[in-house]
């Protein structure tokens, strides 16, 4: 689902998190922030990719009504963390 560049980004940050030794509170915070970066990256990428998959149906765009509905769902996904 992820492009090679996106997979590389994800794997590099995951490796950074794995290399942090849990010795003290500061290192735990470092690990938390590093893993959060990966989570946030996926949280922003996956809905866009799923939306693209839904929009294309046998290489044909969906109807205007369906596209509007998908756009509303996408906007709701973007606003959900704010609420």
C-alpha positions as CSV (number, residue, x, y, z in Angstrom):
1,X,0.0,0.0,0.0
2,X,2.9,2.4,0.7
3,X,5.3,3.5,-2.0
4,X,9.0,2.6,-1.7
5,X,9.8,6.1,-0.4
6,X,7.1,5.9,2.2
7,X,8.1,2.4,3.3
8,X,11.7,3.7,3.7
9,X,10.5,6.6,5.8
10,X,8.4,4.2,8.0
11,X,11.2,1.7,8.4
12,X,13.9,4.3,9.3
13,X,11.7,5.8,12.1
14,X,10.8,2.3,13.3
15,X,14.5,1.4,13.4
16,X,15.3,4.6,15.3
17,X,12.6,3.7,17.9
18,X,14.1,0.1,18.2
19,X,17.6,1.5,18.8
20,X,16.5,3.7,21.7
21,X,17.4,2.0,25.0
22,X,14.7,2.3,27.7
23,X,17.0,3.4,30.5
24,X,15.3,6.5,31.9
25,X,12.3,8.7,31.4
26,X,14.1,10.8,28.8
27,X,14.7,7.8,26.6
28,X,11.1,6.6,27.0
29,X,9.9,10.0,25.9
30,X,12.3,9.9,22.9
31,X,10.9,6.5,22.0
32,X,7.3,7.7,22.4
33,X,7.9,10.7,20.1
34,X,9.7,8.6,17.5
35,X,6.8,6.1,17.4
36,X,4.3,8.9,17.3
37,X,6.0,10.3,14.2
38,X,5.4,6.9,12.5
39,X,1.8,6.7,13.7
40,X,1.1,10.3,12.5
41,X,2.7,9.5,9.2
42,X,0.4,6.5,8.7
43,X,-2.6,8.3,10.0
44,X,-2.2,10.9,7.3
45,X,-1.3,8.5,4.4
46,X,-3.7,5.6,4.8
47,X,-7.0,7.5,4.5
48,X,-5.8,9.2,1.3
49,X,-4.7,5.9,-0.2
50,X,-8.0,4.2,0.7
51,X,-10.0,7.2,-0.7
52,X,-8.0,6.9,-4.0
53,X,-8.8,3.2,-4.2
54,X,-12.5,3.9,-3.7
55,X,-12.6,6.6,-6.3
56,X,-11.2,4.4,-9.0
57,X,-13.5,1.6,-10.1
58,X,-12.2,-0.4,-13.1
59,X,-10.3,2.7,-14.2
60,X,-13.5,4.8,-14.2
61,X,-14.3,7.6,-11.9
62,X,-17.3,7.2,-9.6
63,X,-20.4,9.3,-10.1
64,X,-20.4,12.9,-8.9
65,X,-22.7,12.0,-6.1
66,X,-20.4,9.2,-4.9
67,X,-17.4,11.5,-5.2
68,X,-19.1,14.2,-3.0
69,X,-19.9,11.6,-0.4
70,X,-16.3,10.4,-0.4
71,X,-15.0,13.9,0.0
72,X,-17.3,14.4,3.0
73,X,-16.1,11.2,4.6
74,X,-12.5,12.3,3.9
75,X,-13.1,15.8,5.5
76,X,-14.7,14.1,8.5
77,X,-11.5,11.9,8.9
78,X,-9.4,15.1,8.8
79,X,-11.5,16.9,11.4
80,X,-12.0,14.0,13.7
81,X,-8.7,14.5,15.7
82,X,-9.7,18.2,16.3
83,X,-13.0,17.3,17.9
